[in-house]
Amino acid sequence: MVDYHSSNNQASSGGPAVYMDPREQENDWDRDLLLDPAWEKQQRKTFTAWCNSHLRKAGTQIENIEEDFRDGLKLMLLLEVISGERLPKPERGKMRVHKINNVNKALDYIASKGVKLVSIGAEEIVDGNAKMTLGMIWTIILRFAIQDISVEETSAKEGLLLWCQRKTAPYKNVNVQNFHISWKDGLAFNALIHRHRPELIDYDKLRKDDPLTNLNNAFEVAEKYLDIPKMMDAEDIVNTARPDEKAIMTYVSSFYHAFSGAQKAETAANRICKVLAVNQENEHLMEDYEKLASDLLEWIRRTIPWLENRAPEKTMAEMQQKLEDFRGYRRVHKPPKVQEKCQLEINFNTLQTKLRLSNRPAFMPSEGRMVSDINGSWHNLEGAEKGYEEWMLNEIRRLERLDHLAEKFRQKATIHESWTDGKEAMLTQKDYETASLSEVKALLRKHEAFESDLAAHQDRVEQIAAIAQELNELDYYDSPSVNARCQKICEQWDALGSLTQSRRESLERTEKQLESIDELYLEYAKRAAPFNNWMEGAMEDLQDMFIVHNIEEIQGLITAHEQFKSTLPEANKEREAIQAIQAEVQKIAQYNGIKLSGGNPYTTITPKSIDDKWHKVEQLVPQRDRALQEELAKQQSNDHLRRKFATQANIVGPWIQTKMEEIGRISIEMNGTLEDQLVNLREYEQSIIEYKPNIDQLEGDHQLIQEALIFDNKYTAYTMEHLRVGWEQLLTTIARTINEIENQILTRDAKGISQEQLHEYRTSFNHFDKKRTGQMDMDNYRALLVATGNSLGDAEFARIMGIVDPNNSGAVTFQAFIDFMSRETTDTDTADQVIASFKILAADKNFITAEELRRELPPDQAEYCIARMAPYSGPDAKPGALDYMSFSTALYGESDL
């Protein structure tokens, strides 16, 4: 058994003694010095201050160390505060036996902690034995303040001394070798404070030859800023040849615990800062995704109704302006949105990767803003876009046809109305009633010629009605006026038919009385009328508008025109024959001395009108030649545009297909390091982007084709729409492949996966990716997991599928596979770790205050926590208490509960 003072006390002194662990013995201490009153004074002051530093937590303190512990109440309270454990209920009586029982409860508790006490009895403490009381307090200090100190496998005094030596090693004039002489000049105390809180002490201004100033400075700073009470007086240390080692150790242990607690708080704060920084960054990425997705969906929502608008325009010019607006949309408005859509998918994939790497739940965008929702809206946009373009082209064809028919209707209607002008008046006159027989016969013959003329015009009236009907069927915007004019012509035609029949009946009634007929006039009239109609029809045909779409059609018109010109010599002979009849009439009249009164009684067609119309036909023929040749040149130019577009399209189309196949092969057969693959893919992407001028050239050629109103191209199967979609898919595919490699690099760096492991993962994945699509179904993925050493039941496989396929798409990508493999083999922060860190900052409380958060965390992250923590409602809640446990659990989602 070892005396309390061990080798420090005289064995025969008869004084108090205490048992201590042999590791705490100080065999080199001078026994006589331990009885020095100066040392006892230092111990009394130091131990009193140390006890009060703990008792004040319970709202009390002691004034006289040997008197205030006599009833055992504050001694039990002290042990409860420093141990955090409850002692047996003390006895509140004031009799000596009550006090002894209380002190025994305290001594029993000390003994239960592995400390064997010798020569210390409850009676000595109750009697106020100073040395016994000091020995007991020193035992408590050793057990609860010094024994647990450990530095590099040393403990207690040696550990505390090693800690002091390491912390003060960089400071001049400080050489800590013990817990007495090494601390007399005060520099060691100041060095400890400056090492941990350099802003509190200007160490360079301290002087070794001024120990009083040094000691007072250290003690005052420790009391004011470090919450370490002043346990010794500077004068007692300086004026003592060898300061009391127990007092110095007690004082220094307070510094150790103060700075050790700060270091734990700093570590805890750093962990929380790290977790909060990741959470804040992820929230920013989520907000950016939501805004970008909302903006893109809003643009699609506003654009689709415009593309679905099928309200037809009335004129060709208005439809051409619509087509130009559509081209502007294709060239200016849509390309940036294609880039935004691609960037949105990249951001979404990067965010999900970061969430998986930080052990956070997968990001689920707001309803309607999933990547699949955006792809669906984009698909609807492209469907509306394609239908809109087809509708506009069909509408332009319709308007072109309508313009042609309307002009043709107006020409024929004008010719017919000109012909019918005055016919009703002619048919309703009663001239035959007062005419002579010859005049009546002449009137009858004239009427027959008119009927022949009327029959010849029947075809034109039917054509006018047919054109009007077609304009109605094609929804011509001015159909009401066309219908009104057609109705007027038809009604007038019916009236002319009735009047003609009525006049014939009247003339026939008088025919028996009219016998004189001029055969020559009649023959002239009969031959002149059809010839005149033929010339009018020829003039109408020569002036008729035409519309063709290819060389074959214009060549057909040129052939028909050449056939028409071949009939002109025969027609000229007919004209000369008709003119000869009129000449014969003049010759006979002159020969027989007949005085002709007026013109031919059987017809209004004069030789002059025939000659005038003939000359008009001769003028129109070369004009028609020029118009047909100009149209032929136009169609040849259009054919050149078709060939030019087809030549380039037949190169670009296969090129895009080849690149798509190469990207698919590259994404499966990744060779080299991820960085090499990323560099190669970016170079490959740049080579694709450099091909953009070829696409732009095709767009230019396509615009020229549309401006020329060319609607077909027999030289190529590729359309500009197909090439645009292929080009956009090519850009999106290479961007997605690059993003996959970037996410693999993020996973590798965050999880510490080697290149060989990634290669092994890729080889295993490719082996089970039978279709070489970069993803596999559930059965193949289960086989892959079994092949990589995972023993799976149905429940375990369902759990894994919930991780790698959170959207239940039924397919697993390579990125999801390596995320799972890395997650299963590496450690990450958990909700329990974060809760433990908050508990340190809260000084072991179940709640934390805003003041504590602002003191321990950076301002922005402290306010972040305060804004999101719910009020704490536990039984020990206080005003302003915040619930850090629910907050930490929410950071990691429901799965960590």
Secondary structure, DSSP 4 states (H G I P E B T S, - for coil): ---TTGGGS-TTS--------GGG--TTS-TTGGG-HHHHHHHHHHHHHHHHHHHGGGT---S-HHHHTTTSHHHHHHHHHHH--PPPPPP---SHHHHHHHHHHHHHHHHHTTPPP-S--HHHHHTT-HHHHHHHHHHHHIIIIITT-EETTEEHHHHHHHHHHHHHTTSTT----SSSGGGTTSHHHHHHHHHH-GGG--GGG--TT-HHHHHHHHHHHHHHHS-----S-HHHHHTSSS--HHHHHHHHHHHHHHHHHHHHHHHHHHHHHHHHHHHHHHHHHHHHHHHHHHHHHHHHHHHHHHHH-----SSHHHHHHHHHHHHHIIIIIHHHHHHHHHHHHHHHHHHHHHHHHTTPPPP-PPTT-SHHHHHHHHHHHHHHHHHHHHHHHHHHHHHHHHHHHHHHHHHHHHHHHHHHTTHHHHHH--GGGS--HHHHHHHHHHHHHHHHHHHHHHHHHHHHHHHHHHHHHTT-TTHHHHHHHHHHHHHHHHHHHHHHHHHHHHHHHHHTT-----HHHHHHHHHHHHHHHHHHHHHHHHH-----SSHHHHHHHHHHHHHHHHTHHHHHHHHHHHHHHHHHHHHHHHHHT----SS-TT-S--HHHHHHHHHHHHHHHHHHHHHHHHHHHHHHHHHHHHHHHHHHHHHHHHHHHHHHHHHHHHHHS--S-HHHHHHHHHHHHHHHHTTHHHHHHHHHHHHHHHHTT----TT-S--HHHHHHHHHHHHHHHHHHHHHHHHHHHHHHHHT--HHHHHHHHHHHHHH-TT-SSEE-HHHHHHHHHHTT----HHHHHHHHHHH-TT--S-EEHHHHHHHHHHHHS----HHHHHHHHHHHTTT-SSEEHHHHHHHS-HHHHHHHHHHPPBP-STT--TTEE-HHHHHHHHT-GGG-
